[in-house]
């Protein structure tokens, strides 16, 4: 099991560029609290937080959002380029640098290379990368999750869409030349997200984006940097293998609704959710776990209607938890929930990311005990808890 408390994860929040133009040359990054842990941005009266975290999304309507964001990008371009190209810190390995732009503000962040340091991008006060004034940005719009790449020694970066009201789209206009060779641009409602993976000596950081099928967007590849193209055309001794990507960006869309148990007789895992109002067990097939599953109080975002009916407590966030398969584990991510996630009913320590052992093929080998051997339970509130176990196993509710 891999568990990391919030205070151990290095998160960064940048300056609002439009309001601090004189400080851009030396952007001062300041530490920000992480999901489930109150901080300087989210302290204050609960009623005020409720107003700021209002779930109402205002579609752009007749606003020309693209033109607004293009003007913001042009205004902040120099500062963003400088930030993306800045010297890397020596105390932490970075996976990427990130910029979130609205029509009148920009926010800069660093994403460390550890998967425990994932970022939540949205409008909620507990989001790691936040633009509270972006009315078409969901409270929790996407996750940025760094992982070690299977194919190289570098870092792979996943962008996960958390069933946002406004779909994630590709930036429709050309990026400034320097940024085009360095980052990928995604439209999140009325915001623009720029993600610049850190290029490393062991390979060229190349970006692949696989949007959710419903969006109809084709996969996008970031252009190869000019310097790299020149080296390749000049007959450089670098092999094709050395040019493989060390960082990728992909996008997965959680299931809109998981099928009923009758349609999942071949499932090997079961997700059980219990509350004071009852319990439900949902069989988990592997294809559902690849894209990921969202759990929360918002019935439109929660991936299973039966689970949503148990998550009505105001202590449970509208989008509270995201889980998916990563190799031989089922990994659960706190998606900037207000109340947080705990490993026990009386446990005061909040956790952000929990990895539950679930080896592929364990049941086929007759080893059901390899699935969640510690019988980990996650508590989303004082009365809502969940666990994962092998299909067919009897587990006390």
N, C-alpha and C positions, 0 to 999 in steps of 0.2 A: 504494500500500500504506500502510495506517495501522497503525503498531505503537507500543505504549506500554509501556515497562518498568514493572514493579510499583512501583518507588520513586517514580514520577512521579504516580501516581494518589492523590488525597487520599481516604483512607478514615477513617472515624470509628467509635469504639466508645464506648458510653456507660456510665454507672455502673450497678451492680446496685442497683436502687432500694430493694428491701426491706432491704438491708443498709446502705444509706447514706441513710437517711431525712433526717438532719439536713442533708445537702448538696443536697437536691433543688431548693431554691430557685434555686441556681446550678449546674446540672448541669455538671460538668467533663468535657468530651469529651477523650479521649486518642487519639492516633494509634495505629493498629494495622497490623501488617504485612499484606500482601496475598497472595492465592494464589500458591504457588510460591516464597515468600520466607519463611524462618523468622523468627519474631518472639518477643516476650516471652511470648505465650500458648502457643506451641508448642515452646519450647525445653525441653531436658531429655533424659532417657534415651529412646532410641527405643522400648524395650520398654514404657515407660509410655505413650508416644504410641499404640502399637499397642492397648493396653488401652482408652484413651479413644476411639480411632477404631474400636472393634469394630463390625462390620457388622450385629450382631444388633439387629433392631427388635423392641421389645416392644409389641404391640398393647394398647390400653387395656383390653381385656377388659371386666370388669364395673365398672371405674372410671367414675364419673360425671364425665368430663373437662369437660363443658360447665359444670357447677356449680363445679368447681375453678377453671376459667379465669374464670368470671363473678366469683367472689370475689376473684381476683387483680386483675381489671380494676377492680373497685370500690375495692379497697385502693390501687391506684396511679393511679386516674383523675385526681386533681388534678395530680399530677406530670406525667403524660403530656399533659394539656390545656395545662399551662403550657409544656411543652417544644415542643409543636406550634405554639403561638402565639408563641413567642419571636422576638425581632428576628432578621432574617436577617443572616448574616455578609456583610461587604463584600468579602472577598477571594476568594470563590468563589460562583458561581451554583448554587443548590440546585434539584434536581428534586423532592425529597420528603424528609420526615422519617419515620422508621420506628421502631416499637416492637415488640419480640418478647417475649411474656409466656409464662411457664410457671406452674405452680401456686404457686410461691413466689419467683419472680424476674422481673425485667423488665430489658430492655436497650434503650438508645436509640441511634439512629444517624442520621447525615445522609447523604443520597445526592446528590452533586454532579450537575450537569446534563449532564456529558460522558458519552458511551457508554463511554469507557475507564474510567470510575469505577463500573462496574456492581458490584453486591453479590451474594455467594453466601450464601444463608441455609441453615443446617443445623447439624449436631452436630459436624462435623469440626473439628479444631484449626486448619485453614487457612481455614475459612469466615470471611467478613467479618462476618456477623451470626450469632453462635453461642450456642447453649444446650446445653452438653454434657450436662446432667443430664436433658434431655427424651428419654426412652427411646423415644418413638414418632415422633421427628423423624428423618428420614433424614440421613445424613452430609452430603449435598448435596441439599436438598429443592427449593428454587426459586432462580431467578436474578431479580434486579431490574435491568432494563436501561433506562436513560434514552435517549431518542432525540429528535431534532428532529421536531416534528409536521409532516406535509405540509400540513395545512389551516390551521395558524396559526403564529405566530411563537413559540409556547410549546414545552413539552417533553412528549413522549409517553412513558409509562412502561409497559413490558411486564413482566408476571410470567410466567416460563417454568417450568413444572413439569418437573423433571429425572427423569421416570419414578420418582417416590418410591413407596416401599412403601405408605404411607398416603396416600390421595388428598387433594388440596386441596379443601376445602369452604368454603361460605359460613357465616359466623358466624350461628347460628340464633336468637339473641336480639337484642332491640333494644339499640343502643348508647346510652350516655349522650347527652343532647341535644347537648352541645357537640361531642362526637366524631362523632356521626352526620352532622353537617353538614360535617365536615372530612375524614373518612378512610373507607377501606374495610377491613373486617375479614375475614380468611381463617383457617380452621382448618388447621394443619399438624400432623396427628397429635395430640399432647397439648400443642401450643403454639398461641398466638394471635398472628397477624401483623397489625399495624395499619399501614397505609400512608397517609400524609397528603400528597398532592401540594401543591406550593407554588402558591398562587393568584397570578395576575399581572394587571397592569392591562389587558393586551390581551384578556383573556377569563376566563370563569369556569372553574375547574378542575373538570371533570365527569368522572366515572369510569365506564367501561364495562368489564364483565368478561365474557369469553367462555370458559367452562370447557371442558375437553376433553369430547368427545361422550359418552364412556363414563360420566362421572360423573352424567349426567342432570340437572345443575343448570341452571336457567334463567339467562340473562344478567341481571346486576344493575346498576342505575344508582344512583349515590350521590344522595341527595336534594339538591335545589337549596338553597343556604343561605337562611335566612329573610330576611336583609337584601336578597338579590338578588330574591327573590320579591316583597318589598314594593316595590322599585324598579320592577319590571316591572308590577305591578298599579296602581301610581300613575301609569302612563303615562310612564315615563322615556323620554328621547330616545334611549336606547341601542337600536340596531337588533338584529334577530335575529342578524345575523352577529356582533355584538360579544358575544353571549351563548354563542357556540360554545365548546366545551371546548378548553382549552389543554393539558390533561393527561389522558391516558386510562390505564386499566389493563386489559390484556388478558392472557389466559392461554393458552399453547399447550402441547400435549402432544406430545412427540417420538413418532415412529413406534415401535410395539412391535416391528415387524420389517419391513425393506424387502423387497419382492418380489425374486425372482431376476432375473438379467439377461434371461432369455427373456421376462419380462413387462414389460420396459422398453426395447423396441426404439426408442421415440421419444425416449429421453433424450438430451439435448444435452451433459451434463457427466458426467465420470467421477471418482469418488473412488478413489484407489489407496493402499492401506496395505501397507507392506513391513516385514518383520522378518527375523531370521536363519532363521526357520522357513519362509519363503516370502512370497508376495505375493498380494493379491486386489484385483480391480478391480470396483467396484460402480457401475453406471449410476445417475445421479441425475435423477429426474424433478422438475419444478418443484413439484408439490403436496407432495412430501416435504420440499422445502427451505423451504417456507413454515412448516410446523409445526416443523421443526428435527430434527436428528439427534444422538443421543448416542453417543459412543464411549468405551469403557472395558473394564476387565477383568471386570466383573460381567456375565455373559451375559444376565441378566434385564433389565439396563438398556441394554446396547449395542443399537443399532438394527438390527444385521445380524449373524446368527449366524456367517457366514463371516469377518467382521472380528473378532468376539469370539474366535475360535479362534487368532488371531494375537496377541492382546493378553494373553497369559498371564503375562508377565514381572511380578514383584512391583514393578518400577519404574513400571509403569503403574497408575494409580489405578482403583478400581472404576468411577468416573464421572469421566473425565479431561478430556473435551473436548465442547463443544456447538457445532454449526455450523448456520447457516440463511442463507437469502437475505435481504438488506436492500438493496432497490433494485437497483443494478447491481453489487453485490458479494456474495460469499459470505464471511460473517464467522464467524470461529472464536473461541470463548471458552474460556479455561482455567477449568474448574469447580472451583477450589480443589484442584487436584491436589497431591500431596505432592512429586513430583519436578519439577513444572513443565513448561513448554513452551519449546522453543528453536527458533531459525531455522536452526541448523546443528549438525552432530554435535559439533563442538568449541567451539561457541559457549557462553560462560559466562553470557551475559546472558539472563535469563528474560523472556518476553513474556506478557502477559495476553490481549490481543485483537489479532487479525490480520485485516485486510480484504483479500481477494483479488479483484481485478477480474474480473468475469464478466458483461459487459453482456447484458441480455436481447435476444435476436434477433441476437446476433453471428454465429452460425453461419448463420442464414438470410440474412444479408448477405454471406456468404462470407468472414468474418473470424475464423477460429478462433484466430489469434494474439492476439486481444483477451482471450481467456480465460487468466488467470494469466500474463501476458506475462513476468514476472520468474521464472517457474517456482519459486515459493516452495515450499519443503518445511518442514514442521513436524516436529520430533523430540520424541516423547513419552518416550523413554528412550534409552539408548545404542545400541539396535538397532531401535527402532520409529520409523518415519517415515511421513508421509502427504503427499499432494499432490492437487491438482485440476487437470484439464485437459479440453480439448474431446473429446467422443466421437469415436472414429475416429482420433484422433491417436496416433502411436507415441511413447511416452515411455520412456526407459531406466528399468528397475526399480532 
